[in-house]
Amino acid sequence: MSDPADDLHDEDDPGYRGPAEVTVGNRTVAVDVEISGRFDPLLGRHVWRGRLRRLAETLGADASPAPGTTVTITVPDAPEAATARISEVDLWGSHMVDGVSRPPYPLPTESETDGVDPV
């Protein structure tokens, strides 16, 4: 019998944890990010969200992005940058983002998603 808690942390979920370059307006900084996503059958595409750690601190005290701000995220070895929108700032000061474009990490292939294009 499997432990239901194991279902909360699916190791096969695509995502990325590590350093990334985040661009806000005309400023680009390096921060740690945690990004994950999944295929949403109701939307018919891959949806993703993430956390940008210490963004305000790295940008400087004069530039703390507010919810609704658009950011660009680039991770090492990514084929392209991704666009996201800041949705909130959590209790620890991390900026939560919702993906607007393709995610900045590789998506599962069609064979891994039963022939459905994941985006």
C-alpha positions in Angstrom: 0.0 0.0 0.0 1.4 3.4 -0.9 1.7 6.4 1.4 -0.6 9.2 0.3 2.1 11.7 1.2 4.2 10.3 -1.6 1.7 11.7 -4.1 2.4 15.2 -3.0 6.0 15.1 -4.3 6.0 13.5 -7.8 9.6 13.3 -8.8 8.5 13.1 -12.5 6.9 16.6 -12.4 8.9 19.0 -14.7 10.4 21.9 -13.0 13.6 23.7 -12.0 15.4 24.7 -8.8 18.5 26.7 -8.9 20.1 29.9 -10.1 18.4 32.0 -12.8 18.7 35.5 -14.3 15.6 37.5 -13.7 14.9 40.7 -15.7 12.6 43.4 -14.2 12.3 46.4 -16.5 15.8 47.1 -17.7 17.6 45.5 -14.7 18.8 41.9 -14.7 19.9 40.1 -11.5 20.8 36.6 -10.5 18.6 34.9 -7.9 17.6 31.4 -6.8 14.3 30.1 -8.2 11.9 27.2 -7.7 9.6 26.6 -10.7 7.2 23.8 -11.3 4.3 23.0 -13.6 2.0 20.5 -15.0 -0.2 19.9 -18.0 -3.7 21.2 -17.4 -6.3 19.3 -19.5 -9.0 21.9 -19.0 -6.7 24.7 -20.4 -5.1 22.3 -22.9 -1.6 23.6 -22.1 1.3 23.4 -19.6 0.8 25.8 -16.7 3.6 26.8 -14.3 4.4 29.0 -11.4 7.3 29.6 -9.1 9.1 31.4 -6.4 11.9 34.0 -6.8 14.0 34.2 -3.7 15.6 37.5 -2.5 14.5 39.4 -5.7 13.8 42.7 -3.9 17.1 42.4 -1.9 19.1 41.7 -5.0 17.4 44.5 -7.0 18.0 47.0 -4.2 15.8 48.7 -1.7 14.5 51.2 -4.3 13.1 48.6 -6.6 10.7 46.0 -5.1 8.5 44.8 -7.9 4.8 44.8 -7.0 2.2 42.1 -7.9 1.3 42.5 -11.6 4.9 43.2 -12.7 6.1 41.2 -15.7 9.5 39.5 -15.3 11.7 37.5 -17.7 13.3 34.3 -16.3 16.3 32.6 -17.9 17.8 29.4 -16.4 21.2 28.0 -17.4 21.1 25.9 -20.6 17.5 26.9 -21.3 16.5 27.0 -24.9 14.7 30.4 -24.4 13.7 32.8 -21.7 10.3 32.7 -20.1 7.8 35.4 -19.2 6.0 35.5 -15.9 3.9 37.9 -13.9 4.4 38.5 -10.1 1.3 37.3 -8.3 2.2 38.0 -4.7 5.0 38.4 -2.2 5.0 35.7 0.5 5.7 36.2 4.2 9.4 35.5 3.7 9.8 38.2 1.0 9.9 35.8 -1.9 8.1 36.9 -5.1 5.6 34.3 -6.4 5.1 34.3 -10.2 2.6 32.8 -12.6 3.9 31.7 -16.0 2.7 33.6 -19.1 4.8 31.9 -21.7 6.4 28.5 -22.1 8.3 27.6 -19.0 12.1 28.1 -18.8 12.8 24.4 -18.4 12.3 21.4 -20.8 8.8 20.0 -21.1 7.9 16.3 -21.3 7.8 14.9 -24.8 4.5 14.0 -26.5 5.1 10.4 -25.8 5.3 11.2 -22.1 2.0 13.1 -22.3 0.0 10.5 -24.3 0.3 12.3 -27.6 -1.0 15.6 -26.3 1.2 18.7 -26.9 2.1 19.9 -23.4 2.0 23.6 -24.3 
